[in-house]
Amino acid sequence: MSSCSHQPTWQADGVRRRIVVIGATGRTGRMVSRELAGEGRLLLVGRSPESLGALGRELDCPVQVARLEELGGVLEPGDVVVSTVGPYDLVGDQVVTAAIASACTYVDVTGEPRFLERIYDDHGPEAGRHGVMLLPAAGYEFVPGHLLAHRAATAARGDARTVEIAYLADGGLQAGSASGRRSLVRAMTRSTRTFRDGMVRREPVGERRSSFRTTAGRRSTVSIGGAEVWTLRQHFPELTAIDVHSGWFGPLGPAVTVGGQLTRPLRLVRGDWVLDRALALLGDGPEEGLAEGTSRFVARCRDERGRVITRREAVAGNAIVLAARLAAATADRLAQRDLRDLPTGATDPIGVFGIDGLAEICAWAGLVELDDGP
C-alpha cells in the first residue's frame, strides 16, 4: 500500500460526492445501483442504450452510455467510481486507469488474484503519486475476511503468527452472472500470491487443501489467495503467514488442486479461452437464486507452535447479494467523506473505515458475527 501527501485539488467540503457505477446493467451493477438509488448523486454508466435507459427510468437516475475507453469524458474529479465490470483481469485495468487520471476514488468487487496483484503492485503506486485512493475487493471477497481476521488477531494479543481465512457458501451460486463465472475461471487458471514463512510466494490456486470448523459443520477448502495477503501485514506485522481459502468447491477440492497444477498447459492450448467463451454464451443464472443460499466466513489465528488460539465466524445470506450490498454501503460512506480524510494508493477497508466503521458496513449489508472462541 502506498501513500502520498499530494491530493487532488477538488475537495468535498461537506458536499456529498457523486457515485458512478460502471457496468451498471450487469447482474452486480444493477444490484449495486438499486441499493444506491435515492441516496444522493448517482450516475449509471454502461454500453447498452436500451438496458441502461430502462434501468435509469426504473431508478429515476441519470445515465451515460459509454465504452470503457471513453470513461475519461464521463468521470469528474472527486467522483466515487464503483467498477462492476468483468472479468476484471480482462477489462478492469481500463476503469482503474481512468479513475486515477480523473482523480476519482475507486472501488470494485473483484475476487481475481491476478487483478489484485496489479492493483497493489502497479496501479497502487501510481494512484499514490496522484493522491487517489483505490479500494479493491470491497464485496463478498474480501471484506468479511478483513473484519474477522482483525477480530481474531486482536484477540490473540500479539501471539498470532498465522491467520487463516475461509470464504464459504452453501447454495445460491447458480444465480451468478456470466461475467462472474468467467472471472472464476480466470482466477482458477492463473497463479496467486500467498504469504508464508514471512515471504510473499507465488503458487497455483488450490495448491493446498484444508478444512474449517463452522456452526454448520466442517467445510473442506482450497487455497486461493486474496487481498488480505497484501493488507493484513500492515495492521499486524507480527504475522508470518496469511492463508486465504475457498470452500465453494466442497468435495471437488482435490480436482481444483489438480486443475491448478495444469494451469500452464491449459493456457498454452487456450483451454481457458474456450471455457471463457462458453460461459459467456451461457448468460446469467436465474435471479430467483438470489433469494437462496448462505454465506459463511471463518478466520482463525495460530501461534508460533501452530495451535489455534483465536477464531471468529460470521454468516450472511446469498453471496452475490452480500457482495452488492457491501459495495453499495462502501461507496455510500465514501461519498460522504472528504478526500482529505482518505488514504491514498491501494488500501483496504480497515485502513479506510477503521474496524468499527467496517463492522457497521458489514452489519448493514447483512453480515452477522457469531460468538465463538478458539
C-alpha positions as CSV (number, residue, x, y, z in Angstrom):
1,M,0.0,0.0,0.0
2,S,1.2,3.5,-0.7
3,S,0.6,7.0,0.5
4,C,1.3,10.4,-0.8
5,S,1.0,14.0,0.5
6,H,-0.4,15.2,-2.8
7,Q,-4.1,15.4,-3.1
8,P,-6.4,16.3,-6.0
9,T,-7.4,20.0,-5.8
10,W,-11.1,19.1,-5.8
11,Q,-12.5,18.5,-2.2
12,A,-15.9,17.6,-1.0
13,D,-16.1,20.3,1.8
14,G,-19.3,18.9,3.2
15,V,-20.9,18.2,-0.2
16,R,-21.8,14.6,-0.9
17,R,-19.7,13.3,-3.8
18,R,-21.2,11.7,-6.9
19,I,-21.2,7.9,-7.2
20,V,-20.6,6.5,-10.7
21,V,-21.5,2.8,-11.3
22,I,-19.5,1.4,-14.2
23,G,-21.1,-1.7,-15.8
24,A,-24.5,-0.7,-14.3
25,T,-26.5,-3.1,-16.4
26,G,-24.7,-6.3,-15.4
27,R,-26.1,-8.5,-12.7
28,T,-23.9,-7.0,-9.9
29,G,-24.1,-3.5,-11.4
30,R,-27.9,-3.5,-11.3
31,M,-27.9,-4.7,-7.7
32,V,-25.4,-2.1,-6.6
33,S,-27.4,0.7,-8.4
34,R,-30.7,-0.3,-6.8
35,E,-29.1,-0.2,-3.4
36,L,-27.8,3.3,-4.1
37,A,-30.8,4.8,-5.8
38,G,-32.3,7.7,-3.8
39,E,-29.2,8.1,-1.6
40,G,-27.8,11.1,-3.4
41,R,-25.9,11.9,-6.6
42,L,-25.7,8.8,-8.8
43,L,-24.7,8.2,-12.4
44,L,-25.2,4.9,-14.1
45,V,-22.7,4.0,-16.9
46,G,-23.0,1.1,-19.4
47,R,-22.7,0.2,-23.1
48,S,-26.3,-0.8,-23.9
49,P,-28.6,2.2,-24.5
50,E,-31.7,0.1,-24.2
51,S,-30.8,-1.7,-20.9
52,L,-29.2,1.4,-19.4
53,G,-32.2,3.6,-20.3
54,A,-34.6,1.1,-18.7
55,L,-32.6,1.0,-15.5
56,G,-32.3,4.7,-15.4
57,R,-36.1,5.1,-15.7
58,E,-36.7,2.4,-13.1
59,L,-34.4,4.1,-10.6
60,D,-35.0,7.7,-11.7
61,C,-31.3,8.2,-12.2
62,P,-29.2,9.8,-14.9
63,V,-27.4,7.5,-17.3
64,Q,-24.4,7.8,-19.6
65,V,-23.8,5.4,-22.5
66,A,-20.0,4.9,-22.8
67,R,-17.4,2.3,-23.6
68,L,-14.6,1.8,-21.2
69,E,-12.1,3.7,-23.3
70,E,-14.5,6.7,-23.2
71,L,-14.6,7.0,-19.4
72,G,-12.2,9.9,-19.3
73,G,-15.1,12.1,-20.8
74,V,-17.6,10.8,-18.2
75,L,-15.7,10.9,-14.9
76,E,-15.2,14.1,-12.9
77,P,-12.6,14.8,-10.1
78,G,-13.9,13.6,-6.8
79,D,-16.3,11.0,-8.1
80,V,-16.6,7.7,-6.3
81,V,-16.2,5.1,-9.1
82,V,-17.7,1.6,-8.4
83,S,-16.4,-0.8,-11.0
84,T,-18.6,-3.8,-11.6
85,V,-17.2,-4.8,-15.0
86,G,-15.8,-8.2,-15.6
87,P,-13.8,-10.2,-15.8
88,Y,-11.6,-7.7,-14.1
89,D,-8.5,-9.5,-15.4
90,L,-9.6,-8.7,-18.9
91,V,-11.2,-5.2,-18.7
92,G,-10.8,-3.9,-15.1
93,D,-7.5,-2.1,-15.7
94,Q,-9.2,0.4,-18.0
95,V,-11.5,1.6,-15.2
96,V,-8.7,1.9,-12.7
97,T,-6.6,3.9,-15.1
98,A,-9.5,6.2,-15.9
99,A,-10.3,6.7,-12.2
100,I,-6.6,7.7,-11.5
101,A,-6.4,10.0,-14.4
102,S,-9.7,11.7,-13.4
103,A,-8.8,12.0,-9.7
104,C,-11.6,9.7,-8.6
105,T,-11.9,7.4,-5.6
106,Y,-12.1,3.8,-6.9
107,V,-14.0,0.8,-5.5
108,D,-14.6,-2.7,-7.0
109,V,-15.8,-6.2,-6.1
110,T,-13.1,-8.2,-7.7
111,G,-12.1,-11.6,-6.4
112,E,-9.4,-12.3,-9.0
113,P,-5.9,-12.7,-7.5
114,R,-4.0,-11.6,-10.6
115,F,-6.0,-8.4,-10.9
116,L,-5.4,-7.7,-7.3
117,E,-1.8,-8.2,-7.9
118,R,-1.8,-5.4,-10.5
119,I,-3.9,-3.1,-8.2
120,Y,-1.5,-3.3,-5.3
121,D,1.8,-3.6,-7.2
122,D,1.2,-1.4,-10.3
123,H,-1.8,0.8,-10.0
124,G,-1.4,1.5,-6.3
125,P,1.9,3.4,-6.5
126,E,0.6,5.4,-9.5
127,A,-2.6,6.3,-7.6
128,G,-0.5,7.3,-4.6
129,R,1.5,9.7,-6.8
130,H,-1.7,11.3,-7.9
131,G,-3.3,11.4,-4.5
132,V,-6.0,8.9,-5.4
133,M,-7.4,6.1,-3.3
134,L,-8.0,2.6,-4.7
135,L,-10.2,0.2,-2.6
136,P,-10.4,-3.2,-4.5
137,A,-12.3,-6.3,-3.4
138,A,-15.0,-4.4,-1.5
139,G,-17.6,-7.2,-1.7
140,Y,-18.1,-10.8,-0.6
141,E,-14.4,-11.1,-1.4
142,F,-12.6,-9.9,0.6
143,V,-14.3,-7.6,3.1
144,P,-15.6,-10.2,5.7
145,G,-12.1,-11.8,5.9
146,H,-10.6,-8.4,6.8
147,L,-13.2,-7.9,9.6
148,L,-12.9,-11.4,11.1
149,A,-9.1,-11.6,10.7
150,H,-8.7,-8.3,12.5
151,R,-11.0,-9.6,15.3
152,A,-9.1,-12.8,15.7
153,A,-5.6,-11.3,15.5
154,T,-6.6,-8.5,18.0
155,A,-7.9,-11.2,20.4
156,A,-4.6,-13.1,20.1
157,R,-2.8,-10.1,21.8
158,G,0.3,-10.3,19.7
159,D,0.7,-14.1,19.8
160,A,-0.7,-14.7,16.3
161,R,1.8,-15.8,13.8
162,T,-0.6,-17.3,11.2
163,V,-4.0,-16.1,10.2
164,E,-6.2,-18.4,8.1
165,I,-9.4,-17.2,6.4
166,A,-12.1,-19.2,4.7
167,Y,-14.8,-18.0,2.3
168,L,-17.7,-20.5,2.2
169,A,-21.1,-20.6,0.6
170,D,-24.0,-23.0,1.0
171,G,-26.2,-22.7,-2.2
172,G,-27.3,-19.7,-4.2
173,L,-24.3,-19.6,-6.5
174,Q,-26.5,-20.7,-9.5
175,A,-27.7,-17.1,-9.7
176,G,-24.2,-15.9,-10.7
177,S,-23.6,-13.8,-13.7
178,A,-21.8,-14.9,-16.9
179,S,-19.0,-12.4,-16.1
180,G,-18.8,-13.7,-12.6
181,R,-18.3,-17.3,-13.8
182,R,-15.7,-16.1,-16.3
183,S,-13.9,-14.3,-13.5
184,L,-13.9,-17.5,-11.5
185,V,-12.3,-19.4,-14.5
186,R,-9.6,-16.8,-14.9
187,A,-8.9,-16.8,-11.1
188,M,-8.6,-20.6,-11.1
189,T,-6.4,-20.8,-14.2
190,R,-3.8,-18.3,-13.0
191,S,-1.3,-18.3,-10.2
192,T,-1.9,-16.5,-7.0
193,R,0.0,-14.9,-4.2
194,T,0.3,-16.2,-0.6
195,F,2.4,-15.1,2.4
196,R,4.2,-17.9,4.1
197,D,7.2,-18.1,6.3
198,G,7.5,-14.4,6.3
199,M,7.7,-14.2,2.5
200,V,5.4,-13.5,-0.4
201,R,5.2,-16.6,-2.6
202,R,3.5,-17.4,-5.9
203,E,1.7,-20.7,-6.3
204,P,-1.2,-22.3,-8.3
205,V,-4.7,-21.8,-7.0
206,G,-5.7,-24.9,-5.0
207,E,-2.1,-25.7,-4.1
208,R,-3.1,-26.6,-0.5
209,R,-6.2,-28.1,1.0
210,S,-7.5,-27.6,4.5
211,S,-10.8,-27.7,6.5
212,F,-12.5,-25.2,8.8
213,R,-15.0,-25.8,11.6
214,T,-18.2,-23.8,11.2
215,T,-21.5,-23.7,13.1
216,A,-22.9,-25.8,10.3
217,G,-20.2,-28.4,10.4
218,R,-16.7,-28.8,9.0
219,R,-16.0,-27.5,5.5
220,S,-13.2,-28.6,3.1
221,T,-11.3,-25.7,1.4
222,V,-8.6,-25.0,-1.1
223,S,-6.1,-22.1,-1.1
224,I,-6.9,-19.2,-3.4
225,G,-5.0,-16.1,-2.2
226,G,-6.8,-12.9,-1.5
227,A,-6.4,-9.2,-0.8
228,E,-5.6,-10.0,2.8
229,V,-2.2,-11.2,1.6
230,W,-1.2,-7.6,0.8
231,T,-3.1,-5.8,3.5
232,L,-3.1,-7.6,6.9
233,R,0.6,-7.3,7.4
234,Q,0.2,-3.5,7.6
235,H,-2.1,-3.9,10.6
236,F,-0.4,-7.0,12.2
237,P,3.4,-7.0,11.5
238,E,3.9,-10.0,13.8
239,L,2.2,-12.3,11.2
240,T,4.5,-14.6,9.3
241,A,1.8,-16.4,7.3
242,I,-1.6,-15.3,5.8
243,D,-3.6,-18.0,4.1
244,V,-6.9,-17.4,2.3
245,H,-9.1,-20.4,1.3
246,S,-12.4,-21.0,-0.5
247,G,-14.9,-23.7,0.3
248,W,-17.0,-23.2,-2.8
249,F,-15.9,-26.5,-4.3
250,G,-16.7,-28.8,-1.5
251,P,-15.7,-32.4,-2.3
252,L,-14.3,-31.2,-5.6
253,G,-11.4,-29.6,-3.8
254,P,-8.9,-32.3,-4.9
255,A,-9.9,-31.7,-8.6
256,V,-9.3,-28.0,-8.1
257,T,-5.8,-28.8,-6.8
258,V,-5.1,-30.9,-9.9
259,G,-6.5,-28.3,-12.1
260,G,-4.2,-25.7,-10.6
261,Q,-1.2,-27.9,-11.5
262,L,-2.5,-28.0,-15.1
263,T,-2.8,-24.2,-15.3
264,R,0.2,-23.7,-17.6
265,P,-0.6,-26.4,-20.1
266,L,-4.3,-25.4,-20.2
267,R,-3.4,-21.8,-21.1
268,L,-0.8,-22.9,-23.7
269,V,-3.6,-24.7,-25.6
270,R,-6.0,-21.9,-24.9
271,G,-8.3,-24.1,-22.9
272,D,-9.1,-21.3,-20.6
273,W,-10.2,-19.1,-23.5
274,V,-12.5,-21.8,-24.8
275,L,-14.1,-22.2,-21.4
276,D,-14.4,-18.4,-21.0
277,R,-16.2,-18.1,-24.4
278,A,-18.6,-21.0,-23.5
279,L,-19.5,-19.3,-20.2
280,A,-20.1,-16.0,-21.9
281,L,-22.6,-17.7,-24.2
282,L,-24.5,-19.3,-21.3
283,G,-25.5,-16.0,-19.9
284,D,-26.5,-15.1,-16.3
285,G,-28.1,-17.5,-13.9
286,P,-31.7,-17.2,-12.8
287,E,-32.4,-14.2,-10.5
288,E,-34.6,-16.4,-8.3
289,G,-31.5,-18.0,-6.9
290,L,-30.5,-14.7,-5.3
291,A,-33.1,-15.5,-2.6
292,E,-31.3,-18.7,-1.7
293,G,-28.0,-19.6,-0.1
294,T,-26.0,-18.8,3.0
295,S,-22.5,-17.2,3.1
296,R,-20.1,-18.3,5.8
297,F,-16.8,-16.8,6.8
298,V,-14.2,-18.0,9.3
299,A,-10.9,-16.6,10.5
300,R,-8.6,-18.3,12.9
301,C,-5.1,-17.5,14.3
302,R,-2.3,-19.9,15.2
303,D,0.6,-19.2,17.5
304,E,4.2,-20.0,16.7
305,R,3.6,-23.6,17.7
306,G,0.8,-23.9,15.2
307,R,-2.0,-24.1,17.8
308,V,-5.3,-22.4,17.0
309,I,-5.6,-19.7,19.7
310,T,-8.5,-17.5,18.4
311,R,-11.3,-18.0,16.0
312,R,-14.1,-15.8,14.6
313,E,-17.1,-16.7,12.4
314,A,-19.8,-14.8,10.6
315,V,-22.8,-15.6,8.4
316,A,-24.9,-13.8,5.8
317,G,-27.4,-14.5,3.0
318,N,-26.7,-15.1,-0.6
319,A,-23.0,-14.4,-1.6
320,I,-23.9,-12.3,-4.7
321,V,-26.4,-10.2,-2.8
322,L,-23.9,-9.6,0.0
323,A,-21.3,-8.5,-2.5
324,A,-23.6,-5.9,-4.0
325,R,-24.7,-4.6,-0.6
326,L,-21.2,-4.3,0.7
327,A,-20.0,-2.4,-2.4
328,A,-23.0,-0.1,-2.2
329,A,-22.5,0.6,1.5
330,T,-18.8,1.2,0.9
331,A,-19.5,3.7,-1.9
332,D,-22.2,5.4,0.1
333,R,-19.9,6.1,3.0
334,L,-17.0,7.2,0.8
335,A,-19.3,9.7,-0.9
336,Q,-19.8,11.4,2.4
337,R,-16.1,11.6,3.2
338,D,-13.8,14.5,2.3
339,L,-10.9,13.5,0.1
340,R,-8.5,14.9,2.7
341,D,-9.7,12.3,5.1
342,L,-8.8,9.3,2.9
343,P,-5.6,7.4,2.5
344,T,-4.0,7.3,-1.0
345,G,-2.8,4.5,-3.1
346,A,-4.2,0.9,-2.9
347,T,-5.6,0.3,0.5
348,D,-8.0,-1.9,2.4
349,P,-11.3,-1.4,4.2
350,I,-9.8,-1.3,7.7
351,G,-7.4,1.4,6.6
352,V,-10.3,3.4,5.2
353,F,-13.0,3.0,7.8
354,G,-11.3,1.6,10.9
355,I,-12.5,-1.7,12.4
356,D,-15.7,-0.1,14.0
357,G,-16.7,1.6,10.7
358,L,-16.0,-1.6,8.8
359,A,-18.2,-3.6,11.3
360,E,-21.0,-1.1,10.7
361,I,-20.8,-1.6,6.9
362,C,-20.8,-5.3,7.2
363,A,-23.8,-5.3,9.7
364,W,-25.8,-3.1,7.4
365,A,-25.1,-5.4,4.4
366,G,-26.4,-8.4,6.5
367,L,-23.3,-10.0,7.9
368,V,-23.9,-11.4,11.4
369,E,-20.9,-12.1,13.6
370,L,-21.2,-15.2,15.8
371,D,-19.9,-15.5,19.3
372,D,-17.1,-18.1,19.3
373,G,-13.8,-18.9,20.9
374,P,-10.7,-20.9,20.0
